[in-house]
Amino acid sequence: MIRCAAILAILLPGLAVAGWEPVEASKRVGPSKENVSFQLPEDWLYDSSRHSLDASHDGMGLNRISVAITPHKKAFKNAKKESTPKSTPEDLAEDYIAELQTGPNAVRDLLVVSNEPAELAGKPAFRVHLKYRAAESTGGAAMESVAVGTALDTGVMLATFEAPSIHYFERWISQFDAVANSITLSPAPK
């Protein structure tokens, strides 16, 4: 019994981060199937095995940076809205906010703290700062999120950061801003 517990104690931490890699200093990363790259904060872990790249320092529920390019037809599926390569940042911001309020993981008590013009990968973009309650299915915590998005020929690129309002949001928002400012539309190094 003790032997079994010792083996589990060794294996479980590795399983918890299977597929996740530590960030290497000065190494740009990006989603495996996209032509976007950026610099993540050191001491974070990331997973680029899907169409998006997700990164976290303390765990996905405590701080999460995500960068993804979603095809126009799927970008705002729950809100039943479609974007185009010519969608304005203002329209994208409106559709993004609508998307968060619909579907099975809709947020509650949404408050738009700010909605302003920005730049993402050298393109005109929106930047929204939101406060909300997470869906009950995910615990209902008081959360904050910042999203920066722009329309590309292939879809909508979104860089998002979300964390609980208490402690984690303020601690890591500057790291997210640095990530968003480092995004370029070039192939990620292999």
Residue frames relative to the residue before (quaternion, step in Angstrom):
aa qw qx qy qz dx dy dz
M 1.0000 0.0000 0.0000 0.0000 0.00 0.00 0.00
I 0.6655 0.4831 -0.2988 0.4842 3.61 0.90 -0.91
R 0.6320 0.5404 -0.3237 0.4514 3.56 1.03 -0.82
C 0.6493 0.5144 -0.3032 0.4709 3.58 0.98 -0.88
A 0.6536 0.5078 -0.3082 0.4689 3.59 0.97 -0.86
A 0.6418 0.5212 -0.3225 0.4609 3.60 1.01 -0.77
I 0.6454 0.5094 -0.3197 0.4709 3.59 0.99 -0.82
L 0.6540 0.5037 -0.3117 0.4706 3.60 0.94 -0.85
A 0.6391 0.5330 -0.3303 0.4453 3.60 0.98 -0.80
I 0.6667 0.4808 -0.2956 0.4868 3.58 1.11 -0.64
L 0.7444 0.4483 -0.2304 0.4379 3.58 0.87 -0.95
L 0.6383 0.5834 -0.3483 0.3617 3.61 0.88 -0.84
P 0.6469 0.5007 -0.3648 0.4448 3.66 0.81 -0.71
G 0.6452 0.5173 -0.3211 0.4615 3.60 1.01 -0.73
L 0.6544 0.5037 -0.3122 0.4697 3.56 1.02 -0.75
A 0.6184 0.5717 -0.3466 0.4131 3.57 1.04 -0.73
V 0.7825 0.2685 -0.1577 0.5393 3.59 1.09 -0.57
A 0.2406 0.7849 -0.5349 0.1999 3.59 1.19 0.46
G 0.7836 0.2651 -0.2250 0.5148 3.56 -0.83 1.00
W 0.6440 0.4990 -0.3179 0.4850 3.58 1.22 -0.30
E 0.1634 -0.7896 0.5880 0.0630 3.53 -1.01 0.90
P 0.4735 -0.6411 0.5042 0.3326 3.60 -1.11 0.54
V 0.5048 -0.6357 0.4917 0.3152 3.56 -1.14 0.66
E 0.2539 -0.7482 0.5948 0.1481 3.54 -0.94 0.94
A 0.5685 -0.6101 0.4330 0.3423 3.58 -1.00 0.84
S 0.8665 0.0901 -0.1043 0.4797 3.56 -1.01 0.93
K 0.5555 0.5750 -0.4232 0.4263 3.62 1.15 0.34
R 0.3061 -0.7448 0.5671 0.1731 3.55 -0.75 1.10
V 0.1142 -0.7862 0.6064 0.0345 3.55 -1.08 0.79
G 0.0108 0.7932 -0.6087 -0.0139 3.56 -1.30 0.13
P 0.6670 -0.4597 0.3725 0.4529 3.57 -1.27 0.21
S 0.5882 -0.6472 0.3586 0.3264 3.57 -0.93 0.91
K 0.7815 0.3371 -0.1797 0.4933 3.61 1.02 -0.64
E 0.6511 0.5076 -0.3103 0.4714 3.61 1.19 0.32
N 0.4311 -0.6963 0.5151 0.2530 3.57 -1.26 0.42
V 0.4844 0.6195 -0.4524 0.4206 3.54 0.87 1.01
S 0.0017 0.7942 -0.6077 -0.0019 3.57 -1.06 0.74
F 0.0075 0.7866 -0.6155 0.0485 3.55 -1.26 0.53
Q 0.4591 -0.6585 0.5274 0.2783 3.53 -1.35 0.23
L 0.2363 -0.7653 0.5862 0.1217 3.58 -0.75 1.07
P 0.5939 -0.5569 0.4255 0.3950 3.59 -1.21 0.36
E 0.5274 -0.6062 0.4858 0.3441 3.56 -1.12 0.66
D 0.7889 0.3110 -0.2612 0.4611 3.56 -1.27 0.52
W 0.5524 0.5398 -0.4265 0.4707 3.59 1.20 0.42
L 0.3202 -0.6903 0.6039 0.2372 3.54 -1.35 0.22
Y 0.0567 -0.8124 0.5794 0.0328 3.58 -1.09 0.60
D 0.1903 -0.7409 0.6351 0.1073 3.51 -1.34 0.49
S 0.0427 -0.8178 0.5738 -0.0141 3.58 -0.60 1.13
S 0.3691 0.7796 -0.4487 0.2337 3.59 1.19 0.42
R 0.7084 0.4016 -0.2607 0.5185 3.62 1.21 -0.22
H 0.7318 -0.3936 0.3011 0.4678 3.56 -1.27 -0.31
S 0.7159 0.3339 -0.2407 0.5639 3.58 1.27 -0.19
L 0.3061 -0.6839 0.6097 0.2586 3.52 -1.32 0.13
D 0.0912 -0.7820 0.6161 0.0258 3.55 -0.82 1.04
A 0.0293 -0.7938 0.6073 -0.0162 3.55 -1.01 0.88
S 0.0263 0.7890 -0.6131 0.0298 3.54 -1.17 0.62
H 0.3527 -0.7084 0.5695 0.2223 3.53 -1.24 0.54
D 0.8266 0.2269 -0.0724 0.5100 3.58 0.82 -1.01
G 0.7043 -0.3581 0.2644 0.5530 3.60 1.28 -0.13
M 0.6211 -0.6089 0.3478 0.3498 3.57 -0.98 0.87
G 0.6854 0.4754 -0.2990 0.4634 3.62 1.02 -0.59
L 0.7030 0.4656 -0.2583 0.4715 3.57 1.25 -0.31
N 0.7590 -0.1579 0.0657 0.6283 3.59 1.16 -0.51
R 0.0422 0.8063 -0.5824 0.0945 3.52 -0.83 1.01
I 0.0920 -0.7327 0.6725 0.0493 3.51 -0.99 0.98
S 0.0024 0.7926 -0.6088 0.0336 3.55 -0.89 0.94
V 0.0426 -0.7630 0.6446 0.0196 3.55 -1.05 0.82
A 0.1313 0.7962 -0.5738 0.1398 3.55 -0.75 1.09
I 0.2075 -0.7019 0.6583 0.1758 3.49 -1.34 0.41
T 0.0969 -0.8064 0.5834 0.0018 3.56 -0.55 1.22
P 0.5272 -0.6382 0.4465 0.3398 3.62 -0.84 0.90
H 0.6423 -0.5744 0.3471 0.3703 3.57 -1.03 0.81
K 0.6800 0.5061 -0.3065 0.4331 3.62 0.88 -0.84
K 0.7470 0.3905 -0.2072 0.4966 3.60 1.17 -0.53
A 0.4601 0.7379 -0.4240 0.2529 3.59 1.22 -0.33
F 0.8087 0.1016 -0.0230 0.5790 3.58 0.92 -0.87
K 0.0313 0.8764 -0.4771 0.0576 3.51 1.04 0.97
N 0.6883 0.4845 -0.2923 0.4539 3.62 0.84 -0.94
A 0.6943 0.4506 -0.2654 0.4945 3.58 1.08 -0.71
K 0.3639 -0.7575 0.4605 0.2859 3.57 1.36 -0.07
K 0.4845 0.6116 -0.4546 0.4295 3.56 0.95 1.01
E 0.1867 -0.7602 0.6114 0.1162 3.55 -1.16 0.66
S 0.2658 -0.7320 0.6038 0.1700 3.51 -1.08 0.77
T 0.2129 -0.7374 0.6224 0.1534 3.54 -1.36 0.14
P 0.6639 -0.4848 0.3565 0.4440 3.61 -1.20 0.17
K 0.7169 0.4289 -0.2494 0.4898 3.60 1.18 -0.45
S 0.3501 0.7381 -0.5071 0.2748 3.62 1.21 0.22
T 0.4223 -0.7025 0.5130 0.2549 3.56 -0.96 0.87
P 0.6228 -0.5344 0.4027 0.4053 3.59 -1.15 0.44
E 0.6228 0.5495 -0.3398 0.4412 3.60 1.03 -0.76
D 0.6697 0.4823 -0.2944 0.4818 3.60 0.95 -0.88
L 0.6390 0.5259 -0.3265 0.4567 3.58 0.98 -0.80
A 0.6395 0.5209 -0.3261 0.4619 3.60 0.97 -0.83
E 0.6515 0.5136 -0.3071 0.4664 3.58 0.93 -0.91
D 0.6826 0.4786 -0.2827 0.4744 3.59 0.90 -0.91
Y 0.6202 0.5426 -0.3365 0.4558 3.60 1.04 -0.74
I 0.6644 0.4936 -0.2962 0.4766 3.58 0.90 -0.93
A 0.6388 0.5159 -0.3211 0.4718 3.60 1.00 -0.82
E 0.6344 0.5457 -0.3258 0.4400 3.59 0.99 -0.83
L 0.6547 0.5287 -0.3125 0.4407 3.59 0.98 -0.82
Q 0.7179 0.4585 -0.2371 0.4672 3.56 1.16 -0.62
T 0.7035 0.4138 -0.2607 0.5157 3.59 1.27 0.08
G 0.7030 0.4811 -0.3315 0.4055 3.55 -1.27 0.24
P 0.7409 -0.4567 0.2807 0.4046 3.54 -1.33 0.13
N 0.7552 0.3252 -0.2018 0.5322 3.63 1.12 -0.49
A 0.1777 0.8187 -0.5246 0.1516 3.56 1.11 0.69
V 0.4031 -0.6979 0.5398 0.2431 3.54 -1.07 0.82
R 0.3209 -0.7407 0.5594 0.1881 3.55 -1.26 0.43
D 0.8402 0.2080 -0.1406 0.4806 3.54 -1.29 0.40
L 0.1520 0.8340 -0.5141 0.1309 3.58 0.97 0.88
L 0.0336 -0.7651 0.6429 -0.0126 3.53 -0.96 0.98
V 0.2672 -0.7442 0.5922 0.1553 3.57 -0.78 1.06
V 0.2609 -0.7816 0.5526 0.1249 3.58 -0.41 1.26
S 0.7745 -0.1419 0.0978 0.6086 3.58 1.02 -0.83
N 0.0477 -0.7422 0.6682 0.0193 3.51 -1.30 0.58
E 0.1852 0.8165 -0.5130 0.1892 3.56 -0.19 1.25
P 0.6012 -0.5488 0.4254 0.3956 3.57 -1.25 0.37
A 0.0071 -0.7805 0.6247 -0.0221 3.53 -1.18 0.65
E 0.3367 -0.6856 0.5883 0.2655 3.52 -1.34 -0.27
L 0.0149 -0.7781 0.6278 -0.0119 3.55 -1.04 0.83
A 0.8337 -0.0592 -0.0205 0.5486 3.58 -0.64 1.15
G 0.7100 -0.4800 0.2518 0.4496 3.56 1.01 0.85
K 0.6418 0.5034 -0.3223 0.4804 3.59 1.26 0.17
P 0.5805 -0.5606 0.4389 0.3950 3.61 -1.13 0.53
A 0.0034 0.8127 -0.5777 0.0758 3.55 -0.90 0.98
F 0.3880 -0.6493 0.5765 0.3091 3.53 -1.38 -0.12
R 0.1084 -0.7460 0.6494 0.0999 3.55 -1.32 0.40
V 0.0106 -0.7975 0.6025 -0.0299 3.56 -0.60 1.17
H 0.1683 -0.7323 0.6533 0.0925 3.52 -1.16 0.82
L 0.0406 -0.8286 0.5561 -0.0502 3.56 -0.63 1.17
K 0.1370 -0.7173 0.6708 0.1293 3.52 -1.32 0.50
Y 0.1437 0.7925 -0.5774 0.1339 3.56 -1.01 0.83
R 0.4284 -0.6130 0.5702 0.3399 3.50 -1.37 -0.06
A 0.4689 -0.6708 0.4994 0.2842 3.54 -0.87 0.97
A 0.6491 -0.5056 0.3931 0.4105 3.54 -1.24 0.44
E 0.6052 -0.5731 0.4135 0.3665 3.57 -1.11 0.69
S 0.6273 0.5660 -0.3333 0.4184 3.57 1.08 -0.76
T 0.7376 0.3562 -0.2220 0.5290 3.59 1.24 -0.37
G 0.7396 -0.4419 0.2186 0.4583 3.59 1.21 0.36
G 0.3687 -0.7850 0.4463 0.2205 3.61 1.20 -0.27
A 0.3138 0.7810 -0.4915 0.2237 3.62 1.15 0.44
A 0.5085 -0.5882 0.5247 0.3465 3.57 -1.28 0.46
M 0.0395 -0.8330 0.5484 -0.0606 3.55 -0.53 1.24
E 0.1512 -0.7211 0.6587 0.1522 3.51 -1.41 0.24
S 0.0562 -0.7914 0.6087 -0.0094 3.51 -1.16 0.70
V 0.0956 -0.7316 0.6692 0.0884 3.51 -1.25 0.61
A 0.0292 -0.7838 0.6204 -0.0009 3.55 -0.94 0.92
V 0.1016 -0.7478 0.6543 0.0490 3.53 -1.09 0.84
G 0.0757 0.8371 -0.5338 0.0930 3.58 -0.66 1.05
T 0.0304 -0.7801 0.6249 0.0014 3.52 -1.26 0.57
A 0.4563 -0.6614 0.5209 0.2881 3.55 -1.26 0.46
L 0.1148 -0.7577 0.6405 0.0500 3.53 -1.04 0.93
D 0.6821 -0.4520 0.3498 0.4562 3.59 -1.24 0.08
T 0.7576 0.4143 -0.2022 0.4621 3.59 0.97 -0.86
G 0.7920 -0.2004 0.1509 0.5566 3.61 1.18 -0.30
V 0.6111 -0.5169 0.4397 0.4075 3.53 -1.29 -0.41
M 0.2091 -0.7540 0.6106 0.1222 3.56 -0.82 1.03
L 0.0188 -0.7883 0.6142 -0.0303 3.54 -0.85 1.09
A 0.1019 -0.7224 0.6808 0.0655 3.50 -1.08 0.89
T 0.0130 0.8270 -0.5594 0.0549 3.58 -0.57 1.11
F 0.0979 -0.7440 0.6569 0.0738 3.49 -1.30 0.55
E 0.0751 0.7902 -0.6066 0.0439 3.55 -0.90 0.88
A 0.0989 0.7715 -0.6179 0.1150 3.51 -1.12 0.82
P 0.6020 -0.5230 0.4326 0.4207 3.57 -1.21 0.35
S 0.5811 -0.6084 0.4207 0.3393 3.56 -1.08 0.80
I 0.6819 0.4670 -0.2851 0.4854 3.55 1.01 -0.79
H 0.8834 0.0331 -0.0836 0.4598 3.55 -0.85 1.12
Y 0.7936 0.3981 -0.2229 0.4026 3.62 0.42 -1.15
F 0.6323 0.5488 -0.3652 0.4069 3.62 0.91 -0.76
E 0.7153 0.4435 -0.2636 0.4713 3.59 0.67 -1.04
R 0.6250 0.5656 -0.3411 0.4161 3.58 1.03 -0.72
W 0.8277 0.2828 -0.0998 0.4743 3.60 0.93 -0.90
I 0.4489 0.7159 -0.4617 0.2698 3.65 1.14 -0.16
S 0.6374 0.5223 -0.3494 0.4459 3.63 0.95 -0.68
Q 0.6094 0.5378 -0.3502 0.4656 3.59 1.11 -0.63
F 0.6374 0.5125 -0.3275 0.4730 3.58 1.00 -0.79
D 0.6383 0.5283 -0.3386 0.4459 3.60 0.88 -0.87
A 0.6408 0.5136 -0.3236 0.4699 3.59 1.01 -0.77
V 0.6266 0.5217 -0.3311 0.4750 3.60 1.02 -0.77
A 0.6763 0.4980 -0.2981 0.4537 3.59 0.79 -1.02
N 0.6803 0.4872 -0.2904 0.4642 3.59 0.98 -0.77
S 0.6805 0.4919 -0.2934 0.4570 3.60 1.18 -0.42
I 0.4821 0.6956 -0.4316 0.3123 3.62 1.23 -0.17
T 0.0167 0.7698 -0.6374 0.0289 3.53 -0.99 0.97
L 0.4122 -0.6944 0.5371 0.2438 3.54 -1.23 0.56
S 0.4386 0.6297 -0.5202 0.3747 3.52 0.29 1.31
P 0.6364 -0.5330 0.3550 0.4300 3.61 -1.05 0.43
A 0.4606 -0.6591 0.5172 0.2932 3.55 -1.03 0.80
P 0.5324 -0.6286 0.4520 0.3422 3.57 -0.96 0.79
K 0.4321 -0.6965 0.5111 0.2590 3.57 -1.07 0.71
